[in-house]
Amino acid sequence: MKNEYDVIVVGAGPAGSMAARFAAEQEVSVLMLEKDRDVGYPVRCGEAVSKKGLEEFISPDEKWIAAKISKFSFTAPDKTEVIIEFGEAGYVLERRIFDYALARTASDAGAEILTRAYVNGLLIENDSVCGVKYEYRGEQKEIKSKIVIAADGVESRIGRWAGLETFVDFRDMESAVQITAANINVDQQTLYFYFGKDVAPHGYFWIFPKGNNTANIGLGVSGIVGKKKSALSYLNDFMETHYPGAPVLTSIAGGVPCCPTLNKISAPGIMLVGDAARQVNPLSGGGISSGMIGGSIAGKIAGEAIKQKQLELVLTYDKAWHNRQGYKHEIYNRIKNGIYNFSDEKLNNIALTFSGVSLNKRTLGRLFRIALLNQPSLLIDVAKVFI
Amino acid sequence: MLRQAKNGKLMIEILPDKCDFCGCCVGVCPEDAIELKEAEIFIIDKSCTNCCKCVWSCPIEVIRFNRNGVTSN
């Protein structure tokens, strides 16, 4: 290990690994620190990702693909099910192997990686971040860098230490629980979504297949709901009704920040990426591909800033992210705020109307358009996404 | 002995034995008052304002509001 690095990345999830890789590819020195023992574990994720979002950064590999997805199924509160077929739409990943593979792309590019390194403070000089304080195997240490990239997840605190406002309104935080269960007899090419106040008010319930009749089963609910009933008790109710006695292979909790990206995701010497920057798609709650996009942009900018000896380039990251992805998330967020407040009756109507659309004309766009006929003011936002 | 929060006695209690260390509470805390390591979590007393956002956001009911105040071990 060196005494000083050009770039330190905190957190070795998909966003951190992409930041490390894209910086290291420009031949600057990069160290990625991970607080847990393992890269990729524990997995706090539904593990579904679109084909397009994934393949921009890594070629699909059977080693970390649990299921190939070609259909979406949406179930309304009155049990009306609508199915949309896509062809090759996406994957359910084996994140503990996938994250490893992503971290390997960073190390192949020259980045160093250290696990069990818990960052608990920043080094700041002349109002600019210039390194991190961290605990490693019980010892408190410091290491300097020209740029810090914070990829420290939903629980991120690094941005706050740099003076950025990063906390998420509790109404926008989807509190989630998930189990991976066996003997779940569902179609292995379909992602299942369930809506309604009984299963997941202000959110959705999911079953994502993971091959051999195992599946990720979980839900997210807004903090407004959590005041009255926790995500865990919704999950227990669902399992007792639908899959009593199913063997549970893993069970995990997590938070998904379903809001637009933070107003500011950079400051002198620091950039925030992935969940730490709230770069999650607020409508779907998906964060793998958008986190990789954010990480790649930040990594590229960090590399260039160091090579050109112009550290102020870091501040161009906000705009670069907004132009590539951030503006879309603002629109998705407005749609989310419309849809998540729909009554069960409205959701049933939407499913019924969509059932009348012939199979080959069913698209996500058409589904949302029907949904939004129930909320005409949102149609303009939808048009911006799909036109 | 009762623990002190920013504005009086601390009334937010985390049950570490049941915690999954997911970080949901840290994400919604407006005061940066929760410390979370790999498998260790605690409230930073001097920062906590008992606002309860962490209680509402916990997916697995591990954080609770204790009207009587939290005692230190």
Contacts between the chains, C-beta under 8 A, distances in Angstrom:
chain1	res1	chain2	res2	distance
A	35	B	37	6.7
A	35	B	38	5.6
A	36	B	38	5.1
A	37	B	38	7.0
A	44	B	22	6.0
A	116	B	38	7.6
A	118	B	37	5.4
A	118	B	38	6.9
A	135	B	37	7.8
A	153	B	23	6.2
A	154	B	22	7.7
A	154	B	23	5.0
A	154	B	24	6.6
A	154	B	26	7.5
A	154	B	27	4.5
A	155	B	22	7.7
A	155	B	23	2.6
A	155	B	24	7.8
A	155	B	26	3.9
A	155	B	27	5.8
A	155	B	36	5.4
A	156	B	26	7.8
A	156	B	27	7.3
A	157	B	26	6.7
A	157	B	32	6.0
A	160	B	32	5.1
A	167	B	27	6.7
A	167	B	28	6.2
A	167	B	29	6.1
A	167	B	30	5.0
A	167	B	32	7.8
A	168	B	27	5.0
A	168	B	28	5.5
A	169	B	28	7.5
A	170	B	28	4.4
A	170	B	53	4.3
A	170	B	56	5.6
A	170	B	57	5.1
A	173	B	24	6.3
A	173	B	27	5.9
A	173	B	28	5.0
A	173	B	57	5.2
A	175	B	24	5.5
A	175	B	57	5.2
A	175	B	58	6.7
A	175	B	59	3.9
A	176	B	24	7.9
A	176	B	59	5.8
A	177	B	59	4.8
A	177	B	60	6.3
A	223	B	28	6.6
A	223	B	53	6.9
A	223	B	56	4.6
A	223	B	57	4.5
A	224	B	56	7.6
A	226	B	56	4.7
A	226	B	57	5.8
A	226	B	58	7.0
A	226	B	59	7.3
A	227	B	56	4.6
A	230	B	58	7.0
A	230	B	59	6.2
A	230	B	60	6.4
A	230	B	61	4.7
A	231	B	59	4.0
A	231	B	60	7.3
A	232	B	59	6.0
A	232	B	60	4.5
A	232	B	61	6.3
A	233	B	61	7.6
A	252	B	20	6.4
A	252	B	22	7.3
A	253	B	20	4.1
A	253	B	22	4.2
A	253	B	24	6.9
A	253	B	58	8.0
A	253	B	59	4.4
A	253	B	60	4.9
A	254	B	22	4.6
A	254	B	23	7.6
A	254	B	24	6.6
A	254	B	59	7.1
A	255	B	22	6.2
A	255	B	23	6.2
A	255	B	24	3.0
A	255	B	25	7.9
A	255	B	27	5.1
A	255	B	28	7.5
A	255	B	57	6.7
A	255	B	59	7.3
A	257	B	27	6.1
